[in-house]
Amino acid sequence: MRMEGRLFLDVRKRMFRNDEILLTDEVGYVAMADFKVEKTSTPTPADQRRVLMEDPKFGRVFTDHMAVIRYTEEKGWHDAKVMPRQPLQIDPASTVLHYGQEIFEGLKAYRAKDGAISLFRPEANAARFAASARRLSMAELPEELFLGAIEALLQVDREWVPSGQDKSLYLRPFMISNEVFLGVKAASEYLFIVLASPVGGYFGGSGGIPVWVSETYTRAAPGGTGEAKCGGNYASSLLPQREAAENGCSQVLFLDARERRFIDEMGGMNVMFVRKDGSVVTPPLGGTILRGITRDSILKLGRHMGLTMVEEPLDINDIFAAAASGEITEAFACGTAAVISPIGEFRRESGTVAFGDGTTEGPVTKRLRQALCGLQRGTEEDPFKWVYPVQA
Ligand SMILES: *Cc1c(COP(=O)(O)O)cnc(C)c1O
């Protein structure tokens, strides 16, 4: 049986400063988003879903539905719906297949002990998505449609939000250009989709990850697309990622494109270090580093916890020296998928340096991780109003 209906959602809406992903004071007015709902006639049986969700790993298991919204220059955003997840039909001349006009986001839905479902700062994802669209010269999706699509999908696929310590439902909003035309110009048609995938931890195991410092490749240059969350940035990181794997590392650290000296970030996550005195340092945003929402949350949360949080340029040679002398005692990667993952060591052509003993999570990393996860999972009080309850 194919069930059809409509969802009228109250979408909480807040204000942003221009181009800033950070929230200003809460404004708290509500916008309506209207989604047509078309449910699958072949939902995954409950027992099979439970098996799939037992150990989902990362990004291979998907829910039964997806949210879709179309854009054309004539109609603007239209045809918002939740529909069965299925392959797309795309003309081989579709612009995205040739010039890569594509952007995406990544965020998680969490299930609290009492069964309630919540998101974490999804307005910041909406704002960053709009900023990425501007950089890639794509149509901007209004914030209430971004949030509405996620909420509508969660209503239909709510059973797929796992409970349990390290589990969550990873949400992948993305947008492709979709005009049938081989000329190079910004497309006049776009497709916005949200997929959902139950996930466990991103890195198997709990020891520190070994990280390769790439001295051959860079990720982003001033004026480039480093600050946009676009697929192209990831395509160019795959070769350095392979170089990392050949050197026994699971992630790459990129240096600045000008001097190959200052630390930017990793392929898909930001990076932070802990000094002997307990202060936490990370490179400042400057156009080449992706504005991680996890990064921003840790900086604010750390300050709230009384830690000294510093943003300053970090010379890779100084970091190697400071780690060797014990001046820097911990390093960690941070991002939605990775949460906070301890880094065990840095490797480069000229040598290796370990952080702490290279295997155990340092005390400051652990404190920050527990505080952040407690907030996200609703076991800690939320002074920042970051938790976004979902009506599902
Ligand atoms: C998504 C991403 C991050 C992390 O951002 P979060 O908002 O914390 O998930 C960091 N670096 C890059 C390159 C990214 O694409």
The ligand as an SDF file (V2000), in Angstrom:
LIG
                    3D

 15 15  0  0  0  0  0  0  0  0999 V2000
   32.6760   18.8530    7.2840 C   0  0  0  0  0  0  0  0  0  0  0  0
   34.1190   19.1850    7.4350 C   0  0  0  0  0  0  0  0  0  0  0  0
   34.6970   19.4510    8.6800 C   0  0  0  0  0  0  0  0  0  0  0  0
   33.9530   19.3200    9.9910 C   0  0  0  0  0  0  0  0  0  0  0  0
   32.8430   20.1470   10.0900 O   0  0  0  0  0  0  0  0  0  0  0  0
   31.7170   19.8350   11.1960 P   0  0  0  0  0  0  0  0  0  0  0  0
   30.7250   20.9090   10.9850 O   0  0  0  0  0  0  0  0  0  0  0  0
   32.3790   19.9060   12.4960 O   0  0  0  0  0  0  0  0  0  0  0  0
   31.2030   18.4840   10.8840 O   0  0  0  0  0  0  0  0  0  0  0  0
   36.0320   19.8130    8.7230 C   0  0  0  0  0  0  0  0  0  0  0  0
   36.7670   19.8900    7.5990 N   0  0  0  0  0  0  0  0  0  0  0  0
   36.2530   19.6350    6.3830 C   0  0  0  0  0  0  0  0  0  0  0  0
   37.1220   19.7440    5.1940 C   0  0  0  0  0  0  0  0  0  0  0  0
   34.9110   19.2750    6.2620 C   0  0  0  0  0  0  0  0  0  0  0  0
   34.4170   19.0130    5.0510 O   0  0  0  0  0  0  0  0  0  0  0  0
  1  2  1  0
  2  3  1  0
  2 14  2  0
  3  4  1  0
  3 10  2  0
  4  5  1  0
  5  6  1  0
  6  7  2  0
  6  8  1  0
  6  9  1  0
 10 11  1  0
 11 12  2  0
 12 13  1  0
 12 14  1  0
 14 15  1  0
M  END
$$$$
